[in-house]
Amino acid sequence: MKIAGLIIAGLLLLLAILARVAWRSPLFYRDPPRIAPAAPIMTRADYDRVFAEHPRPYVVPIETAGGAVLLYGASHAKDPGDPQIGDVQQRWEAFRPTVALVEGRLGFLLPGFMDPVRHYGEMGAVNALARKDGIAVYSWEPPREVEIGRLLEAFPPERVALFYVLRPYFSNLRHGRPDDPEGFVEEFRRKRTAYPGLENTLQSVAQIDTVWKRDFAGLPDWRDTSDAYGLPGYLGEISDVSNAIRDEHLLNVVIDLVRHGERVFAIMGSSHSVKVERALRATLENSSEPR
């Protein structure tokens, strides 16, 4: 009995230690002031015209009288040896941020046992740097229920659900096909069809197959579909609206932080930094005084 008690106590201690060191998902930066930008955010159609020409990474440094921002528009990479990861680290040290923003939601990770870049790409690299320096990290994304609510104003629930359930898979396929595509998607299906407005939309992976064959007949299966060059049909339309909502939120978050005197290091896919640069520069230049 004493041995069993010692084992249980040891396990509890180990769990307590892991709970302290394990990564938790960054908080959302909720309800920033909605700001009318001094110049428009670039549309998807405008971005498509410069897609093949703009540099990658696309880095946007802006200094104001009170605060500053460095947008790092990355090419998504999960190789710790990618030169871009070293570039992120060098720019971080030179910029000296006081707050970090990452794209998406980082999940569970045990530092020392799991490589942040292999699991979460350049977002993991920035989160690791922020934790090392002891500064706050937020997701620059709008809370998912907010984004879903706005999309449901324009699209049927089943289509919005299909987009949200498959979006992580489409993005992950850039780095290789999962060993178990159905298992990968099922995890997101359970979670994301629980959001208000999406309940009872897609009740199994088999139903996803049925919807895909009905709506995307003649196109590659969803298991072979990446978002690297856009998504087919209405999924592409939903993606465009989703990205516009996200870009607007990103702009509001960055402007609010800079106006409060913060030095903001924001990591994202390169398309986002290209699309918001003009609006961000014009707005901060017109009102650069800290609050």
N, C-alpha and C positions, 0 to 999 in steps of 0.2 A: 504493500500500500504506500509506503514511504517513497519507493522508487517511482511509482505511478504519479504520486503527487509532485515529485521533483520534475518529472517529464512534463507534466501539465504546466507547472510554473515556468519551466524553461520555454515551452512553446508560447505561453502568454507573453513572456518577456520579449521573445523574438518578434511576435506579432506587433507588440508596442513599438519596438525599434523600427520595424519595417514601416509602420504607419507614420512615423515621424520623418523618415527619409524618402519615402516613396513620393513620386510626383502626383499631384492632383491637377485636374484640368484647370487652366486659368479661368478666372471669372470673366463673364461678359461685362463690357463697359456699357451699362444700361442707361437709357434715356438721356443721351447727350442732347444739348439744345439743337433744334433743327435750324440749320443755317442756310439762307439763300446764297449760294456761291456767287462771287463776282464774275465768274465765267462758267459756262456749262461744262459738266462732266462729259467726256468723250463718249459717244454712242458706240454700240457694237459695230454698226456699219462703218463708222469712221475708223474704228480700230482695225477692222479687217483690211483697210487700205494701207496701213503701216505695219501690219503684223510681220511680214517677211523682212522688213528693213530695220526695225528698231533694235538697238543693242540688247544683249542679254548677258549678264543681269542689267536691269534698267534701274539705275540709282538716282534718286532725286533728293539732294540735300538743300534744305531751306533754313536760313538763319533769320530770325527777327530780333527786334529790340529786346524782347522778353524771353522768348523760348526758341526752340528749333525742332526740326524734324528731319530724319533721314528715312526716306522710303527705299527699301531694298526690294526691287522687283526681280525675283529669282526665277531661274529655270528649275523646276522641282527636281530634287536629287536626293537619293538616300545612300549615297556612297560617301563615307567619311573622308575618302581621299580626293573627292571632287575639289578642284581648285576654288570653286565658289565658296565652299565651307571655310577655307582659309581666308578668303577675301572678306567674308562676313565677320570673322573674328578680328581681322585687322581694322576694318572700318568701325567695328564696335569699340575697340580700344581708342581709336583716334577721336571718335565722336563723343564719348563719355555720356551715355544716355542716363536719364533719371527714371525712365519708364519704358517698357517694351510692349509692343503689340504683335500678336501672332495671328496668322490665318487659321481658321478652323478651331477644333477642340482637341487638345492633346489628351491622351488617355493615360492609363497606368504605366509607370516605368520605375524600375529600381536602379538608381545610379550605381555604377560599379559592376552591375551584373548585366545590364541591358544598355546598348549603345543608343543614345538619343537620336543620332542622325539616321542610323539604320531603321529605327522604328518610326520617326516622325520627320525625317528629312531636315531641311534648313530651319523649319519651325522648332524642331527639337534642339538644334544648335543654338538658336537664340534663347530659348527657354533655359538651357543649361548656362549660358553666359549671364542671364539675368539672375538666376539662382546663385551663381558664384559671387556676383556683385551685390546681392541682397536688394535688388530693386523690384518694384511691382511689375507684374506681367498680366495683361488682359488679352482676351480674344477681341479682335476688332470687328468680328462678325455681329450682326444683329442677333438677339436671342431667336432660336429657331421657331418658336411659336409665333413670334412677331412676323418673321419672314413668311411662314406658312399662311398666316392669316391674310397677308397682303396678296399672296399668290392665289388664294382661294377666291379672291374678288374677281379674278380674271380667267381662272381655269377650273375645270371639273375636279372634284376630289380624287377620283381614281387616277387621273393623269398627274396630279401633284404628288400623290403617294408614290406612283411609279418612279417619278423623278427623284424623290428624296430617298427611296429605298435603294435604287440602283446607282445613285451618284457616287457614293464611296467606291463602289466596284469599278465604275468607269474610270475614275481617277487612279485607282490602284493598279489598273491594268497597264498603265504607262511603265510600271516597274516590274511587270511580270504577272502571269496568270496565277491566281491562288490555286493551291492543290485541290481545294474543295470549294468551287464557286458557289454551289448551292448553300453550303454551310456558312460561307462568308456573308451571303446576302440574307440568309434567314435571321442572322443576329440583328441586322439593321431593320428587317421587315418587322420583327417583334417590337422593337423600340419605336420606330418612326410611325407606324400605323396607330400608335397610342396617342399621338398628338391630337388636340381638339380639331375636329373637322376631317380627320383622316381615318377615324375609327371604322372598322368593318369594310375597308376598301380592298385590301389585298390580304387574303386570309391564308395564303400558302405560296411557296415558290412555284408550285404547279399552276396556280392562278396567274402568277407573273408570266409564266411560259405561255399561257393561253392568251393573255392580253398582248404580249409581244407578237405572237404569230398573227393575231387579228390586226393589229395596228401597224406592224412593220414587216408585213409579208414581202418576201423577196430580198430583204436586207439581212446582213449577218446577225446571228443570234446575239442576244445581250451578253452572253459569256465571252464573245469576241469583239465587243464594242468598247472602244476607248474614247475619252473625251478630249484627246490631244488635238483633234482637228474639228471639234464641234460634235453635236449630237443630232440624231435624225429626227425629222418631223416635228411634232409638237414638243418633244423633249428639248429640242434646240430653242424653241420659242420660250419655253419655261426657263431654260437656263439663262437666256438673255435678260429676261425680266428679273430673275433672281440675282444675277450679277449687278444689274442696275440698282437694285435695292441695297445690295451689299456695298457697292461703291459709294452710294449716298451716305450710308451709315459710317463707313470708313472715313469719309471726308469730315463728317460731323465730329467723330471721336478725336481725330487728329487736331482739328482746329480748336476744339474745346481744351484739350490738354496743352497745346502750345500757348493758347491765350492765358492759361494758368501758370505759365512760366516753365513748363516741363521741356526737357530735351527727349524727344520721342524717337526711338528706333523701331520702325514698323517693317515687318517682313511679310511678303505676299508673293503670289505669282506675278510675273512681269506685266501681264495685261492690266492688272489693277493699278500699278504705279503709272503706267502710260496713260490710262484713261483719266485718272484724277489729277495728274500733274498740273495742267493748265488751271483748273478750278481752284486747286489748293494754293498755287502761287498767287493768283490774282486776289483771292480772298485774304490771305495772310498779309500780302503787301498793302491791301486797303485798310487793314485793321490789325496792326502788329503789336499794339500795346497790351501788356499783360493786365489781367484783372486785379 
